Amino acid sequence: MKFRTVLRTSATCILLLNAAAVQAQTATGEGNAPVAAPAEGSATQGGTEIVVYGQGKVRQEQTVSAKAIEILAPGSSPLKAIARLPGVALQSSDPFGSYELGTRLSVRGFNQSQMGYTLDGVPLGDMFYNGHNGLHVSRAIAAENIARVDVSQGAGALGIASTSNLGGNLEFVSRSPSQEMGGEIAVTYGMYDTAHIYARLESGELPSGTLISLSGVYHDADKWKGFGEQTDRKVNGKVVQKIGDATLTGWVNYSLHKERNYADLSPATLDRIGYDLDFLAPDFDTAVLLSQVNANKTAAAAGRALPFPTAGTNFPAPYTNVNDTYYDSGGVREDVLGAVTLDVSVSEWLDVSATYYHHYDKGSGGIYTPAKFSPDGFPLSVRTTEYGINRDGGIANATARLGNHTIQIGYWYEDNDAITDRNYYAVSQTNRPDVTDFLQNPFASDFLTDLTTVTNQFHVSDSWQLSDALTIAGGFKGARVENGITTNAGTPFINGKIAAKDWFQPQIGATYKAGRQEFFANYAENMRAYISSFRGPFGTTQVGFEAIRGTLKPETSRTMEAGWRFDAGKLRGVVTLYDVKFENRLLAAFSGANILGNPSILQNVGSVTSRGIEIGATYRVTPALSLIGSYSYNDSTYDDDTVNGTASVPTKGVRTVDTPAHLAKGEINYDDGVVFGNLSGAYTSNRNLTYTGDLKVKGYVLFDAALGYRFPAGGVLGGVELQLNAVNLLNKNYIAALGSGQFFNNATSLNNTMQAGSPRQVFGTIRKKF
């Protein structure tokens, strides 16, 4: 079915549902309401705040409400909603922040794979693109189904199910099914043939006391440059059942995510070709010619006859290298994530809960490569990295309230069986495999590996309220994570296990209230487990693995922070100072272009010190109008020179890669129940592109905007909402994500590792809640 047909059908459904709702309201005497009620979470008096500044928390923490997600362009990742917070840097080469390969999140100098993520308490892993222990939140749940996001910029909570949170953590909480029967449908259409449809049905409370919600997402969007589209299909279902004093909650989320990649840029290709450089598809002939010329140049340099005489030895302008670009690249991920949780109120002083979860993932990332020819000699093949995850886990928690103490204990266990395979598929003039499909019958494999990760983690904590003003909270967690690999075929051939463990990771903090003001301080230690990935300790040879297995140390962090949460009536916010020591930093030393897939050796390369300040505030001008702003300064530098093989790289005192020193953000939000809108701007300062800091990307300022209208109830269009979103309003050219093709020591060793940011895009939405 064509997109426009789907859109027309969906819009017709909205109007029919709206007419039915009006008729039902008239029949029950409710059709004469003069004004539509404010939407849930609106900025009107008594509505949900967009940002809540973590009152009562002993650490730097904020909560972003569903309202922050609703105002984004539909289809946007919930990560875009938290980007407004102090200390949070988010870059993406697509307008939605859902293109996984080109999206980067960093907080206080830590990248996204050094943070922790959960959905309703279920671990999402480290959101690493090369999937090994979880999945990206953009696949885990439709953004429209998220009720709130709790963000800790520094020390994550002791009870979070994560072994990657050196830095902070993001806890996503899904919407509960409604007590009332109803639903919602929203249709979006925009530039580059973007079509997004979201629909949700609510059962209301059934006679059995059961609550059920079921929703789905249909999303298609053409790339803003080059060839291909990004597609998403999601189905989310949730059931809540009361059983006496207990509550049983179950949910299952399905996702099929396909993305055609944007080509990585280098400083050289950016200067020579520009921001619009992308993969060549559908220009197959030029891709073949680039490979042939490269083969000819290699042969000529070795004094051999040219294998493709008619192609010559000169690359076609504007290309000067076979790795400037390739024919096509993309990926596909299919996920099923589900959980069942039983919450039991055992007594007035004791609550317990238990969760079982399962996650199945099948994924593939493919690229047309000139580095390996097809069996018949055709100068291209498709190289894939194929993934599989089959993980099961359980989480048990107990909370006891004993006098002025609130004691919590918890245990988390996960058994994860995964695979990572590197395969090659034949290409010809008449056979051009789709890199967003699961391909069959490879002609060669670099490696076929089975990976295991067994996680055991526990925590114990006590929150002691000494007085109405003073609360002290402390405790510790312990973890042991064992990673194993079995190579079934290929080179390098690696087998073995390695474990990271730390049974005592303490945390202690306090809050002190003085009237409407609150002061807090916190100290925490965390460990990041190794990853079962070729970018972890297994991305080397057997000899290399044996060399590091007994000496490698897991990354650790020590975080100290203190702050003031202020409340001056209309003005509320937080000021936080922090000092972080990141030790045993791990670096995989690669060689050559990323497409060559050369083995690396993981090594500890010293420590990083991060210090800074974060300021965030909301000013409520009127019940309908609010201003939100934040500023953060981060000074993250390497403490040591880096040893790369036998070479010493002068990194001591250099700012860490992809870490802006300054982030400044501001936004205007308006919602009077009928008219609503948002205008936001964000400044990101320059970032180092190399470990030595000899090459940087420039800072930039981006503006986004949204404007909406809710039709008053009682009319033909009663309850219908219209929303218009503009991303990158001023059409700024800028470099977004860095490190897509790894970081390098200095400018002379750099290759393609930058992603261009999306230009201005505009989207329109019609929404109906019934």
Beta strands, then each sheet from edge to edge (+ up, - down):
strand 1: 51-52
strand 2: 61-65
strand 3: 88-92
strand 4: 103-107
strand 5: 110-111
strand 6: 116-119
strand 7: 122-123
strand 8: 146-152
strand 9: 169-174
strand 10: 181-190
strand 11: 194-203
strand 12: 210-222
strand 13: 229-243
strand 14: 246-260
strand 15: 329-345
strand 16: 350-369
strand 17: 381-402
strand 18: 405-426
strand 19: 444-465
strand 20: 470-490
strand 21: 495-514
strand 22: 517-528
strand 23: 555-568
strand 24: 571-583
strand 25: 586-589
strand 26: 601-604
strand 27: 608-620
strand 28: 625-638
strand 29: 642-644
strand 30: 647-649
strand 31: 662-671
strand 32: 675-684
strand 33: 687-688
strand 34: 696-697
strand 35: 700-710
strand 36: 720-727
strand 37: 735-738
strand 38: 754-756
strand 39: 761-769
sheet 1: 1+ 2- 8+ 9- 6- 7+
sheet 2: 3+ 4- 5+
sheet 3: 10+ 11- 12+ 13- 14+ 15- 16+ 17- 18+ 19- 20+ 21- 22+ 23- 24+ 27- 28+ 31- 32+ 35- 36+ 39- 10+
sheet 4: 25+ 26-
sheet 5: 29+ 30-
sheet 6: 33+ 34-
sheet 7: 37+ 38-
end
